[in-house]
Amino acid sequence: MRLLVLSLNTFPYPPSHGAAEVRTFNLLRQIGPLHEITLVTHQTPNATDENIQTLKQWVKEIKTFPLPNKQNSNHDRNPLKQGLRLAQFVISGTPPSVNFRFSPEVYTWVMQQVETGNYDAVICEHGVNEMYVHPKFRDQVKTIADIHSSVYGWVLDHLEAGASENPLRDRLYLPLLARYEKRYCAKFTHLVVTTPHDRQHIQTLIPDARVDIVSTGVDLETSPYRSHDPGGQSLIFIGAMDSSHNIDAACYVAQKVFPLVKQRYPEATLSLVGTRPVPAVKALNDIPGVTVTGRVPSITACLQQSTVSIVPLRAGIGIKTKTLESMAVGVPVVGSDRGLEGMDVDGEGTPLRALRANDPQEYVKAIGQLFEDSTLRQTLSQNARQMIEAKFNWESLGQQYAQVLSS
């Protein structure tokens, strides 16, 4: 098939700058040998000549466009500007964060390509690229949205968890987001999400929509299983530290959970590892035993040196790459329901692959069990790695994605 893949908001190489890049690159790498792919993307800092040439190992053609020449005011907290953005959302039906990225040049080019019949299918990698898909495309070619995560579901989840950065704004936006997501999803013949929970959000809005689940995986070569258990009493939480769900989780674990752990285990440490820590996260460095690292040369190396990986997310839907990577490396995981979403880790007939916790006392209990029981650590380590190898490797996920394209 001739595939037109739209990934304007992220250039998917190298796959080391975020979950969206990792997912897009690895799925392209898997389906590339089966199809003729044209990738459409913006000229972001990562879209260098060298990276473009490397990516062409899996993609036949890469069409780049200049970034939209607009000033980003989406995070301006001026009440007047916030009110203006809300009014624009009400009138246009499209979120300001999506409108900001829109490029008329890209839209015109995509329209011409589809109208001339150059492609058999149009794929949006991440829902934000839906703006370049005209509703009439649905009657001309296959239109597939790999949504990554529901925007409506994301905001709703943050509000319900008390993790919203701006609850008043998000409550005002929520019905508008529901209307927007319902409208744009209707343009596509196929929708792809990463977990049953995500599919539930979409089908609440569009009950008759076809929604397939293709999870996110792990590159087992770049996440090798560690050679030994380092022991000790070191905790690690990984993730981009400028993302709302990670900011909330970092503050929660450092302020509510770790002090209780520290009382029981005075030698315990907590490392918050991830790029772009915002001031609220940087301030956690002042808590005894807590280290905020910022970007590190190798997250895998940090994981391999840790006793327990903690995934204390209270918000954020979809599969969690941080959990998958921890399990692949062999670090035993203590996670919340959100942190373990989309994975079978416990319950009747399921090998124990992680410990579950959703309040400070549950975290302390689970962490204590792992600090004190090396056999339990090894059990979780081995069972989780086996699950990753069987269910979350990119080769098998690529086959699932290919089946969606061919159906």
Sequence and secondary structure as in RCSB ss.txt:
>XXXX:A:sequence
MRLLVLSLNTFPYPPSHGAAEVRTFNLLRQIGPLHEITLVTHQTPNATDENIQTLKQWVKEIKTFPLPNKQNSNH
DRNPLKQGLRLAQFVISGTPPSVNFRFSPEVYTWVMQQVETGNYDAVICEHGVNEMYVHPKFRDQVKTIADIHSS
VYGWVLDHLEAGASENPLRDRLYLPLLARYEKRYCAKFTHLVVTTPHDRQHIQTLIPDARVDIVSTGVDLETSPY
RSHDPGGQSLIFIGAMDSSHNIDAACYVAQKVFPLVKQRYPEATLSLVGTRPVPAVKALNDIPGVTVTGRVPSIT
ACLQQSTVSIVPLRAGIGIKTKTLESMAVGVPVVGSDRGLEGMDVDGEGTPLRALRANDPQEYVKAIGQLFEDST
LRQTLSQNARQMIEAKFNWESLGQQYAQVLSS
>XXXX:A:secstr
 EEEEE  S    SS S HHHHHHHHHHHHHGGGSEEEEEEE  TT  HHHHHHHTTT SEEEEE        TT
   HHHHHHHHHHHHHHSS HHHHTT  HHHHHHHHHHHHTT  SEEEEESGGGGGG  GGGGGTSEEEEE SS 
HHHHHHHHHHHT  SSHHHHHHHHHHHHHHHHHHHTT SEEEESSHHHHHHHHHH TT  EEE    B TTTS  
 SS   SSEEEEES TTSHHHHHHHHHIIIIIHHHHHHH TT EEEEE SS  HHHHGGGGSTTEEEEES S HH
HHHHT SEEEE  SS  S  HHHHHHHHHT  EEE TTTTTT   SSTTS    EE  SHHHHHHHHHHHHH HH
HHHHHHHHHHHHHHHHSBHHHHHHHHHHHHH 
